[in-house]
Amino acid sequence: LGAHRYRSVLRLDNVWRSDEGIYQCNIDNGLGQARVDFNLLLNCHPDPPGVEGKEGCYYLTLLIWEPMRTGGLPIRNYSIMFNGSTEFVTASSSRVEYTIYNLTQLKQYNFSVRAFNDMAASSANVTLASPKGIPDQIVNHTVISQTSTKIQFNPHHKPGRSPAKNYSITYFSTQKPNIVYKVEVVGIPITLDNLTASLNYTIKIRARNDCGSSASYSFVAATSESSATMSSSSSSLPVWTWIVIVIVAVAVIVLVVVVCVYKRKQRLKNNTRSKEVKERSVPDMSVVYESVVETRIEPGESLTANPLYESQTTMKTTQHTD
């Protein structure tokens, strides 16, 4: 008995990518059945590759990976088109990295990436990416508080620029420019502590990130007076205020002098009046003592011959008592 072989050919026309998949062929005769499965893959263009842009400082790295469907053939390379030029990258593995340098920070770049096999190229996968850069220069600031030992403020950047990671600050007092302080600050608001009261400080600030430092921005801020010298300071008061203060002080002094002179005159007048009243109220303490001794003289007796003549005395004593 000889073996007989039969060959059947199935031809599919107008096949699309959607026709790919598992096909099954069933054979049946009077003696039994058989089944054959086969996978239909079309040799055609691949799907677009996967693309992701990784932002760096003035550069971009494109991460390209192999499409899910390669068109039945291996991927040979990728084309990258941007700014009117095209670069080709060999598909050495299922994932490829391609870096483009010397780009402008925050500029939006449009990349068109295609995958190639031996038959055709895929459609483009378009992605947008913008490289990072140094923070833009600080253009303004807002002082939040100023005390005798602290200055607190917020810096303001141009909108839409690369964010700042920290701030480098240099400051010194205008009275002592040779003593310079440097600090690194993360986040805002920015606070400068342990300052000296009643001084002007020149503050220079730079914003920093992984790409570098921005241009320097400077301003002058002053600490307030301490509580001990607040009342005696003259720099914070206008001239007209001091004129008013001087006029009021002179008026007060004149008023005090007038009052003192008036009170002194009144006191002297009262003392004089009191003395006069006292002199009038004191009684006359004059006492007159009079003693008369009489001696009877008989007729014919001489006055000088009378022995009692000497005892006939009239005494008159006046005593003044003050």
Residue, then its C-alpha position, 0 to 999 in steps of 0.5 A: l500500500g502506498a501513502h497518498r499525500y494531499r495538500s490544501v492551500l488557504r489564501l486570505d486576501n485584504v488582510w489587516r492588522s485586526d486579522e492577526g490571531i490564532y486560527q484553527c483548521n479541523i479535518d474530518n473523514g470517515l475514519g476520524q478527525a484532526r485539528v491544527d492551530f496556527n498563529l497568523l502574524l502579518n509582516c507589516h509596519p510596527d506599532p508606534p514605540g513608547v516614548e517618555g521625556k526625562e527633564g534635565c538641566y538644559y537637556l532632555t533624555l528620551l526613553i524609547w521602548e519597543p512597541m507591543r506589536t512589531g509587525g512580525l519582524p524585529i525592530r531595527n532602529y528608531s528615528i527621532m525628529f525635532n527642530g527640523s532635524t532627524e536622528f537615528v538610534t539603533a534598537s540595541s535592546s527593548r529599551v533605548e535612551y537618547t539624550i539631547y544637550n544644549l537645549t533652552q530651559l523651559k522651552q517646549y520641544n516637540f519630538s516625533v519618534r518612529a520605529f522601523n523593521d525590515m518592512a516599514a516604519s511605524s506611525a509617529n509617537v509625538t511627545l512634548a518635553s521642556p528641560k529644566g534650568i536655573p531659577d530665574q532672578i528674583v525681581n521683588h520681595t515683600v517684608i513680612s516683619q521687622t523687629s529689633t533683631k529679625i527681618q522676615f521677607n518673601p522673594h518673588h520670581k518671574p512666573g513660569r520659571s524653574p522652581a528654587k530648591n533653596y536660597s543663598i543669602t549674604y547680608f551685612s550692615t551698612q555701618k559695618p560692611n566688613i562683617v559679612y554673614k552667609v546662610e543657606v535657607v530652604g523654603i519661604p518665608i526667609t528669616l534673618d535672626n540675631l540682628t542688631a537694632s537700629l541698623n540698615y542691612t544690605i541683603k543679597i539673595r540667590a535662588r538655587n536648584d540642581c541646575g545652579s544659581s540665579a542672578s543676585y538680587s539685593f535690597v536694603a532693610a532696617t531693624s527697628e529700635s530696641s525697647a530700651t532706646m525707643s523713647s529716646s530715639s530722634s531719628s524716627l520723629p519728624v522735625w515739626t514734632w520736635i518743634v512742638i515738643v520744644i514749645v510745650a516744654v518752654a511753656v511748661i517751664v515758664l508756667v512753673v517759674v511764674v507759679c513759684v514766684y507768685k507763691r514766694k510773694q504770697r508767702l512773704k506777704n503772709n509772713t509780714r501780715s502775721k508779724e504785724v498781727k502778733e505785735r499788736s496782740v502782745p500786752d504792755m508789760s511795763v510795770v511801775y513800781e513806786s514807793v514813797v516813804e513819808t516822814r512827819i516833820e514837826p514844826g521848827e525841825s529842819l528837813t536836813a536835820n531830820p534823821l529820817y530825811e535820808s529814809q524819806t525816799t521816793m522810788k520809781t522803777t520802770q521795768h519794760t518787758d519785751 
